[in-house]
């Protein structure tokens, strides 16, 4: 099978940090079809060789096993090409057309990794240049819009010229091995299904914590904020993976139908819940890695008067028969105490205690997404230090133990990273791990009341860099009698 992968934004941050390394790993693993071209597109005037040198210079900065040897890079570089285009100029698309017609590849992937403001224009011009044939697939990066109306406008423009089956809206969290294993664990095994419900689960916590600040992306982040950057997409996709019913088969639409139902079942916001169950914060100066770091408003590119949230904590519920009454907590932020992304499913305690157990110890399933991928099942087991006292066996004491599946250790170098998995899926035309337009709209619909109410409230609550966010986040969960995992 031959393919052309056109990377709009081929010199950008995403291309450099994620896409090129993922394509190289796919090449190294032998999974990339041999007969392929990867065409970087941007406005700089570069030859193919200059583009290859640019990519090589960036790979040279990579440490460890992920860095290609000179021989490996030379082979990979033979796939790389460059096309100078200004995507806002319709005339430039004729040159893209000429390049693609050189060989009429079986599959043409157009990966739109440029500013979201260009998405509509790019898709319209692809069509105007006659490049939207049946073999064309278009990948759209997030964020797709900044609210429901703008998301609908982009999707309407896209769907006018492309069939939904040609559109790959990427959410790289769905490509993470641990998320795919969450699906496998739930729908490939019978073990958890009987207890995957309100009668057995006390609460679910989703944490996506970053210890870094906004780095060099202050200007972008200040227009976006944590709700749009992380909650509307990544966190809600994780909610779907946890909450969805078993699909009738493994086809993309069967899976996406079930995810859509979860989004539709999320409890709508009310004035009361907007006040009590939606906390936002913004980091101030603090300590990270033992060093003083500036507050958000002092970061380069950020408005010194900014009201943009760098932290969000939400409490919601999936209002259906399986989940009614089970609190679902979502928390994400920058400059938090550690880099840690995980889902915790906390099970209810035993109905009657015959053992002594440490306070608050319960069974829980932890799906680790970052920094390591893996699953942990927290059990209570017989402690090994029971002593006889006064000639009697003391009441049996339990201690927490973990059954640990660490994908890095288990699968090592064979492990396929998120972008690698998703890029291969696009080339192969598999839509299972991509987001359909109605799912995306429903997610925007759910976050829209938060956007609206935050536009006119008192602003985000301050929290010191290097902590777990404003104390109101802990107070929110404590009102239900629970606590975040690091407080347990
Ligand atoms: P970036 O570093 O600013 O790169 C933008 C790329 O687009 C550059 O190659 C730029 O090259 C090119 N470009 C801009 N205007 C162009 C035009 N008119 N014609 C042709 N090329 C043009 O942005 P990024 O961080 O890579 O982000 C790209 C997209 O991915 C955005 O939608 C972003 O939201 C999304 N995303 C990024 C990340 C990330 O970690 N970076 C993560 C998730 C999603 P020239 O300026 O030289 O033309």
Boltz pocket constraint, residues with backbone or C-beta under 6 A from the ligand:
constraints:
  - pocket:
      binder: B
      contacts: [[A, 8], [A, 9], [A, 10], [A, 11], [A, 12], [A, 13], [A, 14], [A, 15], [A, 17], [A, 41], [A, 42], [A, 43], [A, 44], [A, 85], [A, 86], [A, 87], [A, 88], [A, 112], [A, 113], [A, 114], [A, 115], [A, 116], [A, 141], [A, 142], [A, 143]]
      max_distance: 6.0
